Amino acid sequence: MDLYFSPLACSMATRIALYEAGSQANFIEVDPKTKRVLKDDSDFYAVNPLGLVPVVRTDDGVTLTENAAILQHIAERLSESGIGAKPGIERSRLQQWLCFIGTELHKGLFTPLLGKTVPAEVKAYTLERYLSRLDYLNKSLEGREFLLDHFSVADAYLTTVLNWSVATPMIDFSKYPAVKDYLERMKKRPSVAKALAEEFVLYQAEIARHKAAA
């Protein structure tokens, strides 16, 4: 299986899920600025016309895009690891959390705040409109170790997105103690710590590469 990724992007959730399950993939790095595949300088748009990671190419040659779909595929493919959910309401809860993370946190809250060219008034509106999602998440995590009753691909995604708070100082996690504790706890988890360490090094190289090209 091939996994197209960019360092510390939402694609890191799939890396975490794979490590949690004791599995691997062919990790293929994509430069998020140039949209070039680093290993051969090919055009990433030929893989995904939207230019977005993650993309998974299965051993059968099937191409999958969209984080939530890829994570559910990984959970089903590695079902014995327990990173997915049982059929029925638990699986629906997993899908609920994946949708919430993707729409309300990833795209709704963090993407505008992380945008370097996003106007200040848009960022102010985003904070006003979407910080309530952190209130909701904080209440949901009170007294819980994970989003479900065990670590799942939803936790891999949530941890990845919450980690972006290092670049969004306007979000004060001290106001959301359950969220803050959750993120600190997840960062100590072996699968998460390994993924973060590996991708941080690659991210530093990416920044250096962009500076050299400027």
Z-matrix of the N, CA and C atoms (Angstrom, degrees):
N
C 1 1.463
C 2 1.524 1 109.98
N 3 1.325 2 116.54 1 133.39
C 4 1.451 3 121.93 2 176.44
C 5 1.526 4 109.64 3 -99.70
N 6 1.324 5 116.26 4 136.28
C 7 1.462 6 121.00 5 174.49
C 8 1.526 7 108.76 6 -121.98
N 9 1.314 8 115.85 7 112.49
C 10 1.455 9 121.28 8 174.25
C 11 1.527 10 107.60 9 -84.28
N 12 1.327 11 116.31 10 127.45
C 13 1.457 12 120.93 11 -174.11
C 14 1.521 13 110.40 12 -143.60
N 15 1.325 14 115.60 13 163.97
C 16 1.455 15 123.30 14 166.96
C 17 1.521 16 107.15 15 -126.33
N 18 1.325 17 118.37 16 142.43
C 19 1.467 18 121.12 17 -174.23
C 20 1.528 19 113.58 18 -57.26
N 21 1.325 20 115.28 19 129.66
C 22 1.461 21 125.39 20 176.58
C 23 1.528 22 113.54 21 65.18
N 24 1.321 23 117.53 22 8.72
C 25 1.466 24 121.17 23 174.64
C 26 1.532 25 108.83 24 -79.80
N 27 1.324 26 116.46 25 -178.07
C 28 1.466 27 119.49 26 -177.73
C 29 1.523 28 111.78 27 -63.60
N 30 1.318 29 117.35 28 -19.02
C 31 1.460 30 121.67 29 176.84
C 32 1.521 31 112.59 30 -62.04
N 33 1.345 32 117.05 31 -19.03
C 34 1.456 33 119.48 32 179.14
C 35 1.530 34 111.62 33 -62.83
N 36 1.318 35 116.63 34 -24.14
C 37 1.468 36 120.27 35 178.39
C 38 1.525 37 111.10 36 -59.78
N 39 1.319 38 116.82 37 -38.37
C 40 1.465 39 120.22 38 178.88
C 41 1.517 40 110.71 39 -68.97
N 42 1.326 41 117.32 40 -39.26
C 43 1.463 42 120.25 41 176.36
C 44 1.532 43 110.09 42 -60.41
N 45 1.328 44 116.85 43 -45.22
C 46 1.462 45 120.82 44 178.67
C 47 1.520 46 110.46 45 -59.84
N 48 1.333 47 116.44 46 -46.22
C 49 1.464 48 120.96 47 -179.16
C 50 1.525 49 110.93 48 -60.12
N 51 1.320 50 116.48 49 -43.10
C 52 1.470 51 120.30 50 178.97
C 53 1.519 52 110.94 51 -63.25
N 54 1.321 53 117.59 52 -45.12
C 55 1.466 54 120.85 53 179.87
C 56 1.527 55 110.66 54 -64.50
N 57 1.323 56 115.91 55 -39.65
C 58 1.462 57 119.99 56 178.99
C 59 1.527 58 110.69 57 -60.88
N 60 1.330 59 115.83 58 -35.30
C 61 1.461 60 120.97 59 -178.53
C 62 1.522 61 112.50 60 -87.26
N 63 1.333 62 116.64 61 -0.34
C 64 1.454 63 119.85 62 -178.66
C 65 1.512 64 112.68 63 71.88
N 66 1.330 65 116.31 64 30.07
C 67 1.457 66 121.18 65 -177.19
C 68 1.523 67 110.37 66 -118.52
N 69 1.315 68 116.16 67 177.14
C 70 1.458 69 122.07 68 -177.58
C 71 1.525 70 109.62 69 -140.72
N 72 1.321 71 115.06 70 175.77
C 73 1.464 72 122.26 71 174.98
C 74 1.516 73 107.54 72 -155.00
N 75 1.323 74 115.91 73 170.34
C 76 1.460 75 120.27 74 170.69
C 77 1.521 76 106.86 75 -84.83
N 78 1.327 77 117.16 76 103.00
C 79 1.453 78 121.08 77 -176.38
C 80 1.530 79 109.73 78 -82.04
N 81 1.319 80 116.07 79 119.23
C 82 1.466 81 122.16 80 -175.88
C 83 1.529 82 108.17 81 -117.50
N 84 1.332 83 115.58 82 112.43
C 85 1.460 84 119.98 83 -173.98
C 86 1.526 85 112.00 84 -81.00
N 87 1.323 86 114.18 85 138.56
C 88 1.463 87 122.45 86 178.04
C 89 1.525 88 108.38 87 -119.66
N 90 1.322 89 117.11 88 130.62
C 91 1.462 90 119.95 89 175.58
C 92 1.528 91 108.26 90 -74.98
N 93 1.338 92 118.21 91 119.78
C 94 1.468 93 119.90 92 -174.87
C 95 1.521 94 114.09 93 -69.14
N 96 1.332 95 116.97 94 -18.86
C 97 1.464 96 120.83 95 -179.24
C 98 1.522 97 111.65 96 -88.89
N 99 1.315 98 116.58 97 -48.79
C 100 1.474 99 120.54 98 -176.83
C 101 1.515 100 113.50 99 -88.25
N 102 1.341 101 116.33 100 -17.79
C 103 1.467 102 121.97 101 -176.71
C 104 1.524 103 111.70 102 61.09
N 105 1.327 104 115.35 103 35.94
C 106 1.462 105 121.45 104 175.54
C 107 1.523 106 109.05 105 -108.10
N 108 1.324 107 116.25 106 144.00
C 109 1.459 108 122.14 107 174.21
C 110 1.525 109 107.21 108 -81.30
N 111 1.319 110 116.72 109 122.08
C 112 1.455 111 120.18 110 -169.97
C 113 1.521 112 113.55 111 -63.85
N 114 1.314 113 117.90 112 -37.53
C 115 1.462 114 119.51 113 -171.58
C 116 1.523 115 113.36 114 -67.24
N 117 1.339 116 117.35 115 -26.88
C 118 1.467 117 119.28 116 -177.92
C 119 1.526 118 113.50 117 -139.11
N 120 1.348 119 116.19 118 7.05
C 121 1.470 120 122.56 119 179.46
C 122 1.528 121 112.34 120 58.69
N 123 1.334 122 116.59 121 27.96
C 124 1.463 123 119.68 122 177.32
C 125 1.524 124 110.64 123 -80.98
N 126 1.308 125 115.15 124 166.26
C 127 1.458 126 122.77 125 -177.09
C 128 1.532 127 109.82 126 -82.50
N 129 1.326 128 117.00 127 115.76
C 130 1.462 129 120.14 128 -178.86
C 131 1.521 130 111.87 129 -67.48
N 132 1.327 131 117.22 130 -24.62
C 133 1.462 132 119.40 131 178.14
C 134 1.533 133 111.67 132 -62.14
N 135 1.311 134 116.37 133 -21.32
C 136 1.463 135 119.85 134 176.43
C 137 1.530 136 110.75 135 -71.88
N 138 1.321 137 116.52 136 -21.95
C 139 1.466 138 122.02 137 178.04
C 140 1.518 139 110.12 138 -89.02
N 141 1.323 140 115.73 139 -47.67
C 142 1.460 141 121.58 140 177.28
C 143 1.526 142 108.19 141 -135.28
N 144 1.322 143 118.60 142 109.35
C 145 1.467 144 121.95 143 -178.01
C 146 1.528 145 113.78 144 -56.48
N 147 1.340 146 117.52 145 -20.42
C 148 1.461 147 120.60 146 177.77
C 149 1.528 148 111.78 147 -82.09
N 150 1.324 149 116.61 148 -14.89
C 151 1.451 150 120.34 149 179.48
C 152 1.512 151 114.27 150 73.12
N 153 1.313 152 117.18 151 20.41
C 154 1.458 153 121.40 152 -175.02
C 155 1.528 154 111.97 153 -109.94
N 156 1.328 155 115.07 154 142.40
C 157 1.462 156 121.38 155 170.37
C 158 1.524 157 107.80 156 -100.88
N 159 1.326 158 117.31 157 158.25
C 160 1.458 159 127.90 158 1.39
C 161 1.526 160 112.71 159 -83.06
N 162 1.324 161 113.47 160 159.21
C 163 1.462 162 121.98 161 167.89
C 164 1.516 163 106.33 162 -133.31
N 165 1.308 164 115.91 163 135.60
C 166 1.457 165 121.41 164 175.65
C 167 1.513 166 108.78 165 -116.89
N 168 1.324 167 115.36 166 133.58
C 169 1.467 168 120.96 167 170.98
C 170 1.525 169 106.37 168 -113.16
N 171 1.317 170 116.10 169 115.18
C 172 1.456 171 120.70 170 -175.74
C 173 1.523 172 110.28 171 -72.81
N 174 1.320 173 115.22 172 168.50
C 175 1.462 174 120.76 173 177.82
C 176 1.527 175 111.53 174 -63.02
N 177 1.328 176 116.31 175 -20.53
C 178 1.464 177 121.46 176 177.49
C 179 1.522 178 112.19 177 -87.87
N 180 1.342 179 117.07 178 0.97
C 181 1.452 180 120.87 179 178.78
C 182 1.508 181 115.11 180 86.27
N 183 1.338 182 117.34 181 9.39
C 184 1.464 183 121.12 182 178.62
C 185 1.528 184 109.17 183 -83.44
N 186 1.332 185 116.91 184 133.94
C 187 1.458 186 121.82 185 179.05
C 188 1.518 187 110.07 186 -100.87
N 189 1.332 188 115.53 187 128.44
C 190 1.461 189 121.95 188 178.23
C 191 1.516 190 109.48 189 -119.35
N 192 1.332 191 115.74 190 138.04
C 193 1.454 192 122.03 191 172.70
C 194 1.526 193 108.89 192 -122.92
N 195 1.315 194 116.55 193 175.27
C 196 1.461 195 125.25 194 179.39
C 197 1.537 196 110.62 195 77.21
N 198 1.322 197 113.94 196 122.02
C 199 1.461 198 121.17 197 -172.84
C 200 1.527 199 113.45 198 -56.21
N 201 1.316 200 116.66 199 -48.28
C 202 1.467 201 119.70 200 -176.63
C 203 1.530 202 111.33 201 -61.76
N 204 1.322 203 116.83 202 -41.29
C 205 1.466 204 120.38 203 179.64
C 206 1.525 205 110.94 204 -66.10
N 207 1.324 206 116.45 205 -41.81
C 208 1.465 207 120.56 206 -179.69
C 209 1.524 208 110.62 207 -65.20
N 210 1.317 209 116.93 208 -43.21
C 211 1.467 210 119.88 209 -179.23
C 212 1.525 211 111.21 210 -64.76
N 213 1.321 212 117.15 211 -38.82
C 214 1.466 213 119.36 212 177.39
C 215 1.525 214 110.80 213 -67.74
N 216 1.324 215 116.39 214 -35.56
C 217 1.470 216 119.62 215 176.12
C 218 1.523 217 110.37 216 -63.13
N 219 1.328 218 116.99 217 -44.45
C 220 1.465 219 121.29 218 179.14
C 221 1.526 220 109.72 219 -62.25
N 222 1.322 221 116.29 220 -42.87
C 223 1.469 222 120.38 221 -179.26
C 224 1.525 223 110.90 222 -62.16
N 225 1.323 224 117.90 223 -39.81
C 226 1.461 225 121.26 224 179.58
C 227 1.523 226 111.27 225 -73.59
N 228 1.318 227 115.97 226 -40.18
C 229 1.465 228 120.78 227 -179.56
C 230 1.521 229 111.25 228 -64.71
N 231 1.332 230 116.15 229 -34.48
C 232 1.465 231 122.00 230 -178.48
C 233 1.524 232 109.96 231 -114.72
N 234 1.309 233 115.94 232 45.06
C 235 1.466 234 121.38 233 -172.80
C 236 1.526 235 113.74 234 -60.11
N 237 1.333 236 117.07 235 -30.36
C 238 1.462 237 119.60 236 -178.82
C 239 1.518 238 112.41 237 -66.71
N 240 1.330 239 117.32 238 -18.05
C 241 1.466 240 120.96 239 -179.65
C 242 1.524 241 112.33 240 -76.50
N 243 1.340 242 116.85 241 -19.11
C 244 1.457 243 120.05 242 179.13
C 245 1.514 244 115.02 243 82.86
N 246 1.335 245 119.16 244 12.87
C 247 1.463 246 120.28 245 -178.78
C 248 1.527 247 112.56 246 -85.20
N 249 1.323 248 116.12 247 -1.18
C 250 1.454 249 120.68 248 176.76
C 251 1.515 250 110.83 249 -102.13
N 252 1.317 251 116.05 250 -142.90
C 253 1.469 252 121.32 251 -178.99
C 254 1.515 253 109.62 252 -147.17
N 255 1.313 254 115.07 253 154.28
C 256 1.447 255 120.73 254 178.29
C 257 1.525 256 110.37 255 -71.81
N 258 1.356 257 117.27 256 150.91
C 259 1.464 258 119.65 257 176.97
C 260 1.526 259 110.50 258 -57.79
N 261 1.315 260 116.05 259 147.00
C 262 1.453 261 119.72 260 -179.63
C 263 1.518 262 110.98 261 108.94
N 264 1.327 263 115.97 262 -147.87
C 265 1.459 264 120.67 263 -173.05
C 266 1.519 265 112.19 264 -65.12
N 267 1.345 266 118.31 265 -32.38
C 268 1.460 267 119.28 266 179.58
C 269 1.528 268 110.84 267 -64.23
N 270 1.322 269 116.70 268 -40.90
C 271 1.464 270 119.30 269 178.13
C 272 1.517 271 110.71 270 -67.33
N 273 1.317 272 116.63 271 -37.09
C 274 1.463 273 119.79 272 176.61
C 275 1.524 274 110.55 273 -63.79
N 276 1.337 275 116.49 274 -38.60
C 277 1.466 276 120.29 275 176.80
C 278 1.522 277 110.65 276 -64.06
N 279 1.312 278 117.16 277 -39.45
C 280 1.457 279 121.02 278 177.62
C 281 1.538 280 110.07 279 -61.44
N 282 1.327 281 116.48 280 -46.33
C 283 1.455 282 120.43 281 178.81
C 284 1.525 283 110.90 282 -64.37
N 285 1.329 284 116.62 283 -36.04
C 286 1.459 285 121.02 284 177.66
C 287 1.519 286 110.63 285 -60.11
N 288 1.327 287 116.54 286 -46.28
C 289 1.458 288 120.22 287 -178.96
C 290 1.525 289 111.83 288 -68.77
N 291 1.322 290 117.43 289 -39.42
C 292 1.465 291 119.89 290 178.00
C 293 1.527 292 110.74 291 -62.06
N 294 1.324 293 117.20 292 -40.38
C 295 1.464 294 121.25 293 177.49
C 296 1.523 295 110.89 294 -66.16
N 297 1.319 296 116.75 295 -43.77
C 298 1.470 297 121.09 296 -179.85
C 299 1.527 298 110.92 297 -61.37
N 300 1.319 299 116.09 298 -47.50
C 301 1.465 300 120.04 299 -179.12
C 302 1.517 301 111.03 300 -62.35
N 303 1.333 302 115.95 301 -43.54
C 304 1.460 303 120.17 302 -176.86
C 305 1.517 304 113.73 303 -68.43
N 306 1.329 305 117.26 304 -42.41
C 307 1.471 306 119.98 305 -174.71
C 308 1.525 307 112.89 306 -90.61
N 309 1.319 308 116.87 307 -47.84
C 310 1.459 309 120.32 308 -172.76
C 311 1.529 310 113.83 309 -82.12
N 312 1.331 311 117.70 310 -36.59
C 313 1.467 312 121.00 311 -177.82
C 314 1.527 313 112.01 312 -98.77
N 315 1.321 314 116.98 313 -56.86
C 316 1.462 315 121.19 314 -176.06
C 317 1.533 316 110.86 315 -60.84
N 318 1.322 317 116.81 316 -65.20
C 319 1.459 318 120.59 317 -175.80
C 320 1.532 319 112.80 318 -81.68
N 321 1.334 320 115.99 319 -36.90
C 322 1.459 321 118.89 320 -175.58
C 323 1.513 322 114.00 321 -73.68
N 324 1.326 323 116.90 322 -50.13
C 325 1.463 324 121.41 323 -174.31
C 326 1.524 325 113.65 324 -95.12
N 327 1.330 326 116.99 325 -57.38
C 328 1.458 327 119.50 326 -168.89
C 329 1.526 328 114.93 327 -78.20
N 330 1.325 329 118.34 328 -39.24
C 331 1.462 330 119.34 329 -176.68
C 332 1.531 331 113.06 330 -57.25
N 333 1.339 332 120.00 331 -47.29
C 334 1.468 333 118.90 332 177.28
C 335 1.526 334 112.66 333 -64.43
N 336 1.319 335 117.55 334 -38.30
C 337 1.460 336 120.24 335 -177.52
C 338 1.523 337 112.28 336 -69.27
N 339 1.327 338 116.91 337 -29.41
C 340 1.457 339 121.28 338 -179.22
C 341 1.528 340 112.92 339 -84.65
N 342 1.319 341 117.31 340 -15.13
C 343 1.461 342 120.79 341 -177.05
C 344 1.523 343 112.18 342 -68.52
N 345 1.320 344 116.59 343 123.09
C 346 1.466 345 120.89 344 -177.12
C 347 1.519 346 112.88 345 -70.71
N 348 1.312 347 117.62 346 -24.61
C 349 1.456 348 120.38 347 -178.47
C 350 1.535 349 112.63 348 -105.84
N 351 1.324 350 116.77 349 6.49
C 352 1.464 351 120.33 350 179.81
C 353 1.527 352 109.18 351 -73.33
N 354 1.329 353 118.48 352 127.65
C 355 1.466 354 121.51 353 -178.80
C 356 1.532 355 112.21 354 -59.55
N 357 1.315 356 116.52 355 150.04
C 358 1.468 357 122.23 356 -177.83
C 359 1.519 358 111.33 357 -58.80
N 360 1.335 359 116.52 358 -37.03
C 361 1.462 360 118.97 359 -178.34
C 362 1.533 361 111.44 360 -68.11
N 363 1.321 362 116.12 361 -31.30
C 364 1.466 363 119.59 362 177.01
C 365 1.534 364 109.84 363 -69.66
N 366 1.316 365 116.47 364 -40.48
C 367 1.467 366 119.81 365 177.65
C 368 1.523 367 110.75 366 -65.01
N 369 1.323 368 116.78 367 -38.72
C 370 1.467 369 120.61 368 177.80
C 371 1.522 370 110.41 369 -63.96
N 372 1.331 371 116.52 370 -41.90
C 373 1.469 372 120.67 371 177.96
C 374 1.529 373 110.30 372 -63.93
N 375 1.335 374 116.38 373 -41.06
C 376 1.468 375 120.87 374 -180.00
C 377 1.519 376 110.92 375 -60.20
N 378 1.319 377 116.52 376 -44.19
C 379 1.468 378 119.84 377 178.87
C 380 1.524 379 110.95 378 -63.62
N 381 1.309 380 116.03 379 -42.07
C 382 1.465 381 120.13 380 179.80
C 383 1.525 382 111.34 381 -65.25
N 384 1.307 383 115.89 382 -37.77
C 385 1.469 384 121.24 383 -173.65
C 386 1.526 385 113.10 384 -83.38
N 387 1.350 386 117.21 385 -34.60
C 388 1.462 387 119.18 386 -167.41
C 389 1.525 388 116.72 387 -114.90
N 390 1.328 389 118.53 388 -7.53
C 391 1.464 390 117.92 389 178.39
C 392 1.528 391 112.11 390 -62.97
N 393 1.325 392 116.62 391 -23.38
C 394 1.471 393 119.70 392 177.89
C 395 1.519 394 111.07 393 -61.86
N 396 1.328 395 117.38 394 -22.24
C 397 1.469 396 120.26 395 177.69
C 398 1.520 397 110.68 396 -66.49
N 399 1.333 398 116.08 397 -32.51
C 400 1.460 399 119.21 398 176.80
C 401 1.524 400 111.05 399 -72.26
N 402 1.330 401 117.35 400 -32.10
C 403 1.469 402 120.12 401 173.52
C 404 1.530 403 109.91 402 -61.03
N 405 1.331 404 114.89 403 -45.28
C 406 1.462 405 120.89 404 179.08
C 407 1.519 406 110.87 405 -61.96
N 408 1.324 407 116.18 406 -46.31
C 409 1.464 408 120.52 407 -179.86
C 410 1.515 409 110.64 408 -64.05
N 411 1.318 410 117.10 409 -40.62
C 412 1.465 411 120.74 410 -179.34
C 413 1.525 412 111.00 411 -60.61
N 414 1.319 413 116.39 412 -44.58
C 415 1.468 414 119.98 413 178.80
C 416 1.521 415 111.23 414 -65.55
N 417 1.316 416 116.10 415 -36.08
C 418 1.463 417 120.30 416 -179.34
C 419 1.516 418 112.21 417 -68.92
N 420 1.329 419 117.38 418 -29.46
C 421 1.461 420 121.43 419 -177.22
C 422 1.528 421 113.60 420 -91.42
N 423 1.309 422 117.41 421 -8.42
C 424 1.466 423 119.82 422 -179.80
C 425 1.526 424 110.13 423 -61.43
N 426 1.324 425 116.46 424 122.27
C 427 1.461 426 121.60 425 178.99
C 428 1.514 427 114.10 426 76.83
N 429 1.341 428 116.81 427 10.69
C 430 1.467 429 120.50 428 -178.33
C 431 1.518 430 109.54 429 -121.75
N 432 1.322 431 115.54 430 145.43
C 433 1.460 432 120.21 431 175.72
C 434 1.517 433 111.18 432 -87.21
N 435 1.343 434 116.18 433 -37.34
C 436 1.460 435 121.82 434 -178.19
C 437 1.526 436 109.59 435 -130.79
N 438 1.323 437 116.54 436 173.55
C 439 1.458 438 120.28 437 176.79
C 440 1.523 439 111.21 438 -67.57
N 441 1.330 440 116.41 439 -41.97
C 442 1.464 441 121.15 440 172.17
C 443 1.523 442 107.24 441 -98.89
N 444 1.310 443 118.13 442 -158.47
C 445 1.463 444 121.15 443 178.41
C 446 1.519 445 112.28 444 -88.20
N 447 1.336 446 116.23 445 7.02
C 448 1.456 447 121.82 446 178.90
C 449 1.519 448 107.81 447 -157.97
N 450 1.316 449 117.35 448 165.74
C 451 1.456 450 120.74 449 177.10
C 452 1.530 451 109.14 450 -65.15
N 453 1.309 452 115.57 451 132.77
C 454 1.457 453 120.70 452 -178.95
C 455 1.530 454 109.70 453 -138.16
N 456 1.330 455 115.48 454 176.53
C 457 1.458 456 119.86 455 177.90
C 458 1.527 457 111.55 456 -61.84
N 459 1.331 458 117.12 457 -23.58
C 460 1.466 459 120.03 458 176.07
C 461 1.523 460 110.50 459 -65.16
N 462 1.320 461 117.25 460 -37.46
C 463 1.460 462 120.84 461 176.86
C 464 1.529 463 110.64 462 -67.60
N 465 1.311 464 116.89 463 -37.00
C 466 1.470 465 120.42 464 177.05
C 467 1.526 466 110.06 465 -61.10
N 468 1.324 467 116.74 466 -42.28
C 469 1.466 468 121.50 467 -179.97
C 470 1.526 469 110.82 468 -69.99
N 471 1.321 470 116.56 469 -46.53
C 472 1.465 471 120.22 470 -178.41
C 473 1.524 472 111.34 471 -61.75
N 474 1.322 473 116.86 472 -43.53
C 475 1.458 474 120.50 473 179.01
C 476 1.520 475 110.83 474 -60.65
N 477 1.317 476 116.77 475 -42.49
C 478 1.465 477 121.70 476 179.25
C 479 1.521 478 111.30 477 -59.90
N 480 1.325 479 116.73 478 -46.11
C 481 1.460 480 121.02 479 -178.01
C 482 1.522 481 111.41 480 -69.84
N 483 1.318 482 117.26 481 -44.97
C 484 1.465 483 120.04 482 -179.71
C 485 1.521 484 111.80 483 -63.57
N 486 1.320 485 116.63 484 -28.25
C 487 1.462 486 120.19 485 179.05
C 488 1.524 487 111.99 486 -63.71
N 489 1.335 488 116.81 487 -22.28
C 490 1.464 489 120.29 488 178.19
C 491 1.519 490 111.95 489 -66.39
N 492 1.322 491 117.41 490 -11.58
C 493 1.466 492 120.52 491 -179.97
C 494 1.524 493 112.03 492 -61.95
N 495 1.333 494 118.05 493 -16.96
C 496 1.470 495 120.32 494 176.75
C 497 1.527 496 110.35 495 -64.34
N 498 1.329 497 116.78 496 -21.15
C 499 1.462 498 121.39 497 -179.72
C 500 1.532 499 112.32 498 -107.84
N 501 1.336 500 116.63 499 6.97
C 502 1.469 501 120.39 500 179.49
C 503 1.526 502 109.06 501 -128.56
N 504 1.338 503 117.72 502 74.74
C 505 1.464 504 120.78 503 -177.41
C 506 1.516 505 113.76 504 -63.22
N 507 1.330 506 117.10 505 -14.44
C 508 1.462 507 119.47 506 178.64
C 509 1.534 508 112.48 507 -72.43
N 510 1.327 509 116.57 508 -10.35
C 511 1.462 510 121.01 509 174.61
C 512 1.521 511 108.55 510 -100.17
N 513 1.310 512 115.79 511 117.23
C 514 1.464 513 122.00 512 -177.87
C 515 1.523 514 109.45 513 -100.95
N 516 1.331 515 116.44 514 102.48
C 517 1.458 516 120.24 515 -176.65
C 518 1.526 517 113.02 516 -70.70
N 519 1.328 518 117.75 517 -12.26
C 520 1.465 519 118.62 518 176.86
C 521 1.525 520 111.11 519 -64.92
N 522 1.332 521 116.21 520 -18.99
C 523 1.464 522 120.70 521 176.78
C 524 1.528 523 111.88 522 -80.58
N 525 1.332 524 115.20 523 -10.12
C 526 1.465 525 121.40 524 -178.14
C 527 1.534 526 107.98 525 -129.03
N 528 1.330 527 117.36 526 72.29
C 529 1.476 528 120.49 527 -171.70
C 530 1.520 529 114.80 528 -59.66
N 531 1.327 530 118.21 529 -35.56
C 532 1.461 531 119.85 530 -179.89
C 533 1.530 532 110.10 531 -68.96
N 534 1.323 533 116.91 532 -36.76
C 535 1.462 534 121.24 533 177.09
C 536 1.525 535 109.80 534 -67.95
N 537 1.320 536 116.14 535 -44.28
C 538 1.464 537 121.36 536 179.57
C 539 1.525 538 110.86 537 -60.12
N 540 1.330 539 116.52 538 -46.78
C 541 1.469 540 120.91 539 179.86
C 542 1.527 541 110.85 540 -64.09
N 543 1.327 542 115.92 541 -39.57
C 544 1.469 543 121.09 542 179.52
C 545 1.516 544 110.41 543 -60.16
N 546 1.339 545 116.65 544 -48.50
C 547 1.457 546 120.35 545 -177.19
C 548 1.528 547 110.76 546 -64.42
N 549 1.313 548 117.20 547 -42.91
C 550 1.459 549 120.36 548 179.09
C 551 1.522 550 110.80 549 -62.53
N 552 1.313 551 115.79 550 -38.89
C 553 1.464 552 120.89 551 179.48
C 554 1.522 553 111.22 552 -67.90
N 555 1.323 554 116.52 553 -43.24
C 556 1.458 555 120.37 554 -179.44
C 557 1.522 556 111.76 555 -65.43
N 558 1.327 557 117.61 556 -36.18
C 559 1.459 558 120.78 557 -179.18
C 560 1.527 559 112.47 558 -64.32
N 561 1.322 560 116.08 559 -20.96
C 562 1.461 561 120.76 560 178.65
C 563 1.524 562 111.99 561 -87.98
N 564 1.324 563 116.17 562 -10.47
C 565 1.459 564 119.96 563 179.77
C 566 1.534 565 108.78 564 -69.16
N 567 1.331 566 118.82 565 133.71
C 568 1.472 567 120.93 566 -174.19
C 569 1.518 568 114.65 567 -52.35
N 570 1.315 569 117.98 568 -44.00
C 571 1.465 570 120.32 569 -178.14
C 572 1.524 571 111.37 570 -64.25
N 573 1.318 572 115.99 571 -38.96
C 574 1.464 573 121.11 572 -179.81
C 575 1.527 574 110.49 573 -72.43
N 576 1.327 575 115.77 574 -46.31
C 577 1.469 576 119.94 575 -179.40
C 578 1.522 577 111.27 576 -59.27
N 579 1.326 578 116.52 577 -41.00
C 580 1.465 579 120.54 578 179.40
C 581 1.525 580 111.19 579 -64.73
N 582 1.323 581 116.64 580 -46.26
C 583 1.463 582 120.85 581 -179.50
C 584 1.521 583 111.25 582 -63.80
N 585 1.328 584 117.07 583 -43.67
C 586 1.462 585 121.01 584 179.50
C 587 1.523 586 111.60 585 -62.18
N 588 1.319 587 116.19 586 -44.83
C 589 1.467 588 120.15 587 -178.30
C 590 1.523 589 110.79 588 -62.71
N 591 1.313 590 116.51 589 -44.51
C 592 1.464 591 120.40 590 -178.79
C 593 1.530 592 111.51 591 -66.26
N 594 1.313 593 116.18 592 -45.06
C 595 1.461 594 118.94 593 -174.91
C 596 1.523 595 112.25 594 -76.80
N 597 1.322 596 118.26 595 -26.16
C 598 1.460 597 119.92 596 176.92
C 599 1.530 598 110.76 597 -64.66
N 600 1.324 599 116.02 598 -41.10
C 601 1.464 600 120.26 599 177.32
C 602 1.524 601 110.23 600 -61.52
N 603 1.324 602 116.61 601 -43.04
C 604 1.461 603 121.17 602 179.48
C 605 1.529 604 111.01 603 -67.53
N 606 1.322 605 116.23 604 -35.23
C 607 1.467 606 120.65 605 177.93
C 608 1.529 607 110.85 606 -65.08
N 609 1.328 608 116.36 607 -42.12
C 610 1.462 609 120.18 608 177.33
C 611 1.528 610 110.87 609 -60.76
N 612 1.322 611 116.41 610 -41.06
C 613 1.461 612 120.84 611 177.83
C 614 1.528 613 110.56 612 -65.02
N 615 1.322 614 116.74 613 -37.49
C 616 1.466 615 121.61 614 177.99
C 617 1.522 616 110.55 615 -62.38
N 618 1.324 617 117.29 616 -46.39
C 619 1.469 618 121.86 617 179.39
C 620 1.525 619 110.35 618 -61.45
N 621 1.322 620 116.68 619 -44.17
C 622 1.472 621 120.86 620 179.05
C 623 1.522 622 110.78 621 -62.66
N 624 1.321 623 116.76 622 -39.11
C 625 1.462 624 121.78 623 179.78
C 626 1.520 625 110.77 624 -64.00
N 627 1.327 626 117.03 625 -41.39
C 628 1.455 627 121.07 626 -179.40
C 629 1.530 628 111.04 627 -68.77
N 630 1.330 629 116.04 628 -39.24
C 631 1.467 630 119.36 629 178.16
C 632 1.520 631 111.19 630 -63.94
N 633 1.324 632 116.20 631 -40.19
C 634 1.461 633 120.41 632 -179.25
C 635 1.526 634 111.47 633 -67.17
N 636 1.330 635 116.62 634 -29.54
C 637 1.465 636 121.07 635 -178.13
C 638 1.524 637 112.84 636 -85.76
N 639 1.328 638 115.60 637 -13.43
C 640 1.480 639 119.45 638 -176.55
C 641 1.533 640 112.16 639 -70.53
